[in-house]
């Protein structure tokens, strides 16, 4: 079993450019509350937070980068 504290995918969505408290709350209300849930999301679902699909894809890509970076750090 994976320890949520050591799995970067289980971390809250933070450190993503353009994703401030308002968007964070909107995503959380949609059930997207961790980096893992964001990186696994469809841009259309993320865009429901009142952003363009392009911005939604940027956030998804950044979540993927953050998880990958943190997993590769010893």
N, C-alpha and C positions, 0 to 999 in steps of 0.2 A: 504494500500500500504506500502511496506517495504522501509524504508529509506536506500539507498545504502551505506551511510556512517556508518550506524550502523549494516549492515548485513555483517558478515565476508566473506560470499561467494562472495561479490562484490569487495573485496580487490584484489589488484594486486598480482600476484604470486611472493611472496618474502618469505624468511625464509625457503626455501626448499633446503636441502643439495644437492650439485652437480648441482644445476640449476643456473648457472651464467648468465651473460649478453648475451652471444652468444645464449645459449639455450632459454633464455627468449625471445629474438628477434625472434627466429625461431618459437617458440610456438605462440607468438603474431601474426606473419604473417599467421599462420594457424587458427587464430580466438580463440586461447586459451589464454586469457589475464587476467582472474580472478581465484581466488581459486575455485569458483563454477564451472566455465567452465572446469577447470582441473579435479576436482573431478568427474564431469559427463562424462569425456572423456573415450574413449576406449583406452587401451594400444597401439593398432595398430596405432591409429591416432596420439597419442603422440610420438610414435617411429618414425614417419615421420620427427621429428626434429633431425634425425641421432643419435638416442640412441637405446639401446636394449629394447625389450619389458619388460624385467625385471626391468631395470632402470625406464622406463616409469611407470610401476606399482608402483614402490617405490614412485615416485613423486605424483601419484594419491592418494596413501595411505596417504602420508604426508599431502597433501591438505585436505583430509578428517579429519585427526587428528587436523590440525590447525583450521578448521572451527568448529569442535565439541568443541575443547578447548575454543575458543573465545565465542561461544554461551553459554557455561556453566559458563563463568566468569560473575559475576554480575556487 
